[in-house]
């Protein structure tokens, strides 16, 4: 749990790099007769950052490439010095800034473990007690721990570097995209180790993997061009960040989902029993939030999003497997000659589970929308079986054509809803089973079935 004591504090933290257009300009800048003349231009990688992180917090740093994330972490870990301002840390830091940072290429893996541990302040006696655990965690191919690390693949570098960092009893763990090169099983092992570390330490996590950010961190910091854009709860900051990415894109992302129309719903024989065992008296949880993070050209405004049953009554409680209609209504503020309306459903980690839009849901060309009028889009479908929990619906209206659409109003998390009961124990979605059977087979019958 976070405490009231700061683990990291920064005020006015800035970092500028000198960029020389020609190699000899570096020399000229150092010569006495060059005094007063500038042969370089400054690139401000980080600008006037103020931040406090309490002990025990888990904080993600997100942003596009070149936004200043790695620069900030280098300042945090002391591998770079600020141009202006200051940063203070309280406690031992275990940095994972890049693959094999500090590893000597000619040294073996075992020798580099000892070297890295000594740099991180681990005594020789303490290292002897845990070196076997480090090697076991890295899980390198047989014999490679005693081979020079210059022969390692990038994934093997990552394994060994993470294994050392997670075993040094650090107060602050800094992870900068190092897990991107690991295989699935190793990444899951690292995630388990990070979650265990979070119980007692402070985590700084840099990743473009927003589901991982939401799964590991309570807070997030969004940097863009070296400036702090937003800081707060991870879910809110991630939504703002993703909205900005979509706004900068061509505009047709999310409107290219093809669909197949099903004539009849699939009935799962477990539906009624699940509804009976789900908690009764649940409050309505499908809530439209018009103030959620959004963007667009402003040619339209989405004003209502809701689920309707077959009688067009608003659904309060969802269990999965229902045949329902998602209704999206709004106001037209500017002429939209070829309107496209779409939606997507995400889980609590931000993973898109399914999506659709009007461009592929109908064979006729949509009529133009004129200012002052309104619009209504309806998507009738059978809700998939989903694990019990909270989900969100993102919605958007854009002007076509599809291959070059322009968002007019895009709301990242327009509506949240809860699935109250489900038979899905693992996985993201469940199958609507036509039947489920289990019958005993006698030894005589088994003998008859064998050829």
N, C-alpha and C positions, 0 to 999 in steps of 0.2 A: 504494500500500500504506500502511496506517495506520502512523504512527510512534509513538514513546513520548512525544512532545512534545504537550501539550494545545493544541487549537485553541480550545476553549470550556470554561470551568469555571464552575460556579455552586454556591453554598452558601447554604442557608436562603432561597432566592429566593421571595419572596412579593409579591403585588400585590392590594391591596384598593381598591375603588371606593366612593365615597360615593353612596348612593341617597337622594334627597329625594322624599318623597311629594307635596309641593306646591312650586310654583316659588318662592314667597316665603320658603320655609324656607332657601334658599341665602343670602338677604340676612340673615335673622335669625341665622344661624350666624356671620356676620361682625361683628355688632353687639356692642359691649362688654357690654351687659346680658345678652347670651345666653351669657356665659362660664360654663362649667361645665354647660351644658345641651346635649344632643345633639339636633339636629333631623334627623338622618339615620340610616340603618342601613348597615352595611358589607356589601358583597358581595365575598367572597374569590375572585377569579378564578384565583389561583395560590397554593398553600400549601406553604411549606417544601420547595422542590425542590432536591435535590442531584444534580449530574450532571457528568460529565467526558466530553468528546469529543476523541479524539486526531486530530491532523492526518492527513488522508487518509481518514478514515472517512466512510461514507455512512449517515446516520441518518434514519429516518422518525419523524414524530410523528403518532400516530393517536389517535382518540377521537371521541366524539359531539360534536355542535354544543354549544357552551357549556362544553366541558371544560377550556378554558384554553390551547388550542394557539396561537391567534393572539396571545393575551396574552404567552405565552412568547416567541414570535418577535419581538414588538414590543420586549420587554426585551432580547432578543439583539441586535437591530439598533439599539438606542439611541433608538428613537422614543418610548419610554416609560421611566419610572424606577421601580425597585422600591420597594415600601413598606418591606420589610425584606430583609436579605440582600444578596448581591452577585453579579454575573456579570462575567466577564472574557473577552475574545476576543483572539486573536492573529492578525493578518492583516487584509487588506482584505475587507470584506463587500459582496456584491452582493445587495441584498434585492429580492424580488418579493412584497411582502406584499399588495398589492391593485392592481387595474387602474389604471394611469396615475398611481400615487402620485407626487406631485412634478411632474406635467405641468401646464403653464399652459394653460388652455382656449383662450385667444385666440392662443397661439403656434402656429406650424405644426409639423408633425411633425419637420421638419429642425431647427427652432429648439429643440424640446424634446429632441431627441437631444443637442444641444450642452449644453443646460442640465443634463440628467440626468447626462451624462458628467462635467461639471465638479463636480457634487455628489459623484459617486463618486470624485473625485480623479484623473481622467484629464487630462493636459495637453493644451493646444490642438494641439500638434504631433502627439502620439500619436493624438488623435482624427481629425485630417486623414488619417492613414495608414489608418484603419479605418472611416471614416464610410460609404464606399461599400459595405463588407462588411455593415455594420449595416443599411443601407437594403435591400440585396439580400436579407438574411436575413428581414427583416420581410415582404417580398413583398406590399406594399400595392397596391391597385388603382392604375392609372395616374393620376398627378397628385396623389394624396392626400398624398404626403410633404410637399408644399408647401401643404397646406390646414390651417386651424386644427383642432386635435385635438378641439374640441367637436363637430365634424361626424363624428367617427369612431364606428363601432360598437364594442361591447365587445370583439368579436373583434379588431378592428384595434388597439385599445388594447393588448390582450394581446400581439399580434405585435410591436409597436414596443417595449413595455416589456421583453419577454424578449430581443429582439435587442440592446438596449443592455446589459442585464445580462450576457449571455453573452460579450460582447466587451470587458469591462473588466479582464481579467486579475485576477479576484478570487481570493482564497485560500479564501473561504467563500461558497457560493451558497445562498441561502435562497429556497425556492419554496413559496408558500402557496396551493394550489388555483387558481393563475392559469391553468393549462392547461385547466381545465374548460370554458372558453368557446371554445377553438380548434377548428377543423375537424380531421378525421382526419389529413390530410396534414401540417398544421402541427404537430399534437401529435407525430407520428412524427419530424418534423424536430427538434423540441425534445428529444425523448427521445434522439436520436442525439447532439445537442450536450451534453446532460447526461452521457451515458456517456463522452464524450470529456473533459469537465471532470473527471470522477471520477478520471481517471488521475493528476492532479496536485493536485486540490483537495479540500476538505471540503464535503460536500453535506448540507443540512438540507432535508428534503422533507416537506411536510404534504399529505395527500390522504386522501379516503375510498375511493379506488380501490386496494383491497388487492392486486390483481395487479400494478399499477404499483409499489406499495411493495415487494413481494417481488422484482420484477424489477430495481429500482434500488438497494435498500438492504440492507446486511448486518445492521444493527442497527435496532431500533425502540424507541420510548418510547411507552407507553400512558398517557394522562392521562384522568382522570375527575373532574369537579367540582373541578378545580384540584389534584388530588392525583396523585402518581405511583403508578400501579397496578402497572406492570411495565416492566422494561427488560432487553433481552437480544437474542439472535438474532431476526431479523425474523420468520422462520417461526413460532417458538414464541410470540412476543408476538401476532402476528396471529391465531393459532389461539385464544389465550385471549380476545382482544378479540371475535372473531366468536362464540365460545361465549357470552360475556356478552350480546351483542346478541340472540342466539336465545333465551336464557333470559328476557330482558325482553319478548320479543315474545309474541303471543297463544299461540304454541306449535304452530300447525299449519303453519308454514313448512317446506317440505321434504317434506310429506306430501300434497301436492296434485298429484303428477305422475301423469298418466294414462298408460296403456300399451296397446300392441297386441301380442297374442301371435302369434309366428311359429311355424308348424308345423315347418318344415325349415330347417336352417342353410344359408347361402349359401356355396358353396365358391369360393374365389379360386384360380385356377390357379397363382398365384405362391407359394402357401403353402409348399409343400415346399422350393422353392429358397431361400426366405428362411430357413427353419429350418436348411438345410444350411450357409448362409453365416454364420449367427449364431454368435457365439463359443460353443464347446462348453465343458462343465465349469463352467457358471455355478453359483455358490452360490445356495441358496434365499434369495430376497429378499422374499417375501410374509411380513411380520412383523406380528403382532398386538401392540399396545401398550396394555394396560389402564390404564396411568398417563397416557395422553394427556389433553389438556384436555377436560373433560366437565362436564355439569351435569344437572339433573333433580330431580324430586320424591323420588326414592329408592325408588319402588315396585318397581323391578326393577334387576338388574345384568347388563350384557352381559359375558360371560366368555370368549367365543371368536368369532373371525371368521376365515374361511379360504375359499380356493378349492378346489373338488373337481372331479375329472374324472368321466367317465361310470362309472368303477368305484368311485367314492367314495373315491379316494385323493387325498391333498392334493397340489395342484400346486405344484411348486417353481419352474418357469420358465415365463414367459408370453411369447408372440410376437405375439399379436393374432389374431383370427379363430377362436379356440378356442370350442367349446361347453363351457361349464362351469357350475358351480353355486356361488353365493356363499352360504355357510352362516353364520347368526348364531344363537348359542346363549347362554343365560343363565339366571339364577336369579330367581324371583319372590319379592319380599319383602312386597308388599302386594297386596290384591285389585285386579285390573285388569279391569273388566267388558267393555270393548271394546278389546282390544289392537290396536295398529297398529305394525308394524315396517317400517322403511324404510332405504334407503342412498343414497349419492351418491358419485360418483367425481370427483375433482378432479385437475388437473394441478399441476405444481410452483408455478405462479403463483396457485393457489387458485381457478381457474376451474372451475365445475361442468360436466362433460362430459355426464353422463347420470345419471339417478336413477330410483328406483321404490319402491313400498311395497306392503304386503299389502292395504291397503284397496281398491286398484284392481286388484290382481293376482288376485283371486278373487271369485266371485259370491256365496259364502256368508258369513254373518256370523261373525266369529271368536268362538270359545268363550271365556268368561271365564277368566282366569288367577288361580289361588288361591295364597296365601302358602305357601312351602315347596316349591312345584313348580318346574318348569323350563319352558323354551320353546325351540323351534327353528324358524327361518324359513329357507326355501330359495328362492333366485331363480336359475332356470336360464335362461341366455341365451347368445348368441354374443358374445364379447368383440369390440368394434369394433377396427378397425385404428388403432393409435395410434402417434405418433412414438416412437422409442426414448427411454427415459428413465424417471424415477421418477414415480409417481402415488400418491394416497392414497385411502382409502375411509372416509367418515364414515358412522356407523350410529346408529340411535336406536330406542327403543321408547317409545311413547306410549299414553295411554289416550284412547279416542275419546269422542264421535263426531268424524269427520274435520273438520267445520267448526269445532270448538271443542276440538281435542285438547290434551292436557297432557303435555309430555315427562316421562318417568320416568327415563330414562337416555339421554343424548345424548353420543356421543364424537366430537369433531371430526375427528380423524385416527386412527381406530382401527387401521388397517392400511396399511402402505406396500408397494408392489410395483413391480417394474421390468419394462418391456417391452424385450426384448433385441434384437429384430430387426424391421425394418419397411420397407415400401416408401414410407412417407409422408415426403416431403421437405419439404413445406410444409403449413400448415394445422393444425388441432387434431385432426382424425380423417381416416381414409382410407376410400374407398369399396370394398366387396368386389366387385370387378369379375367379371362373368360370363365375359367374354373380353376379350382385348386383341389387336388385329390390326394389321398394317402391310403393305400390298401395293403393289407398283409398278403404275403405270397408264401405258400407252404413249400417245404423242401421238395415235395413231389412235383409241384408245378414248376419249380425252378429247374428240376431235372429234365422235364419235358421241353422247357424253352431252350436248353442248350443243344447245339447241333450234334 
